C-alpha cells in the first residue's frame, strides 16, 4: 500500500511530503519513473546549489500537481485554472518558515511571492507539486534593481543544442572581452543559459538593453544568431532572448527540473565541459545528485564578483546612435517608452 506521507530532512528541518509515491514523470525508454517523493529528495540532495540560485529572490513556482504527461498542459502566465500552472503568490497554508517578497508587475499590480531563505523551502515546494523554480533576477532587499544579467540562447526550429553550444563559445569570448565572468548551465531542454552577477544599481530597462546589446554583438561576431523578436524573422538560428531580462520574465533556475520526459535538469556546467556534452537530457534527476555530490556546485563562485553593466550599455548607446533602437516587448506588456511598433512584420506589410 502506498504511504500517505514521508518526512524528509532538509537543512536541519524535517519537511512532510504527502503522497510520495505519486508518479510525476512516467518512465521512458531511457529513464525510470519519478515520484513526488523522489523530487523532494532530489531538491534536498542539491540543496546548497538550488538555494544559491533562489536565496532571497522572489520566486514563481511552476506546479505540476497531476504529473508531467502529454495530456497535461501548462497554463500560460496570467491564465487561471489548468492542471499545471505558475504560482505567483504564496500558497495558502504555507508553513511559517516560507518567507515572501513583494514584487510589482508591469501592469502595476503586485504580489507576495515565495522568497526562499533555507533548503527546506524548495523541498516543501516539491510537496506542493512544484518541479521548476523561476526566480526573479533581484534580491528582496531591492526588488527594482537586478543583480543578475541572464543570456538565454534559444535554438529555433532547424537548430539544436550543438548550435547553442557553439554560440555559447563565442559568448564566452565576448564576456572575456567585456571583463565579465559568466556562469553557464544547460536549460534543461535544448538551450544554454549564461548568468553574470552585476551591481544592483541599474533598472530592468537597463539590464534588458544590455542583453539586447550582447545579442547584437553576437550577431556581428558569428553566423547563425538572431535577436529578432518575431518568430517569422528568426529563421534557423539561435535566438538571444533579450526579453528574459524584462520585469516579470524569468528563467528556470540552476538545478531546477524541467517539464520534459525523463526529468531533465537545468544544470550548471563548466565552460570547457560544455562542448563535450552530447546529450543535455542525460543531466537529469537520476544523474545530477551524484554529480553534485562529487563535484559540488559549479556556480559556487557566482557571488564573488558583481560586475558593472556599463560596457554593455555603452554598446547599446553606440548601436542606438547608428539607428538601432529598442526592440519589442512581450505581448502581455503595456506599451513601453521608446518601444517600436509592436506589430508582426507580415501583418504590418498588409496594413
ABEGO torsion letter per residue (X at the ends): XBBABBBBBBGGBBBBBBGAABBABBBBAABBBBBAAAAAAAAAAAAAAAAAAABGBBBBBBBBAAEBBAABBBBBBGBBEEABBBBABBBBGBBAABBBBBBBBAAGBBBBBBBBABAAAAAAAAAAGBABBBBBABBAABAABBABBBBBBBBBBGBBAAAAAAAAAAAAAAAAAAGBBBBBBBAGBABBBBBBBBBBABBAAAAAAAAAAAAAAAAAABBGBBABABAAAAEBBBBBBAAAABBGBBBBBBGBBBBBBGGBBBBBBBAAAAAABABAAABBAAAAAAAAAAAEBAAAAAAABBBBAAAAAAAAAAAAAAGBBBBBBBAABBBBBGBBBBBBAAAAAAX
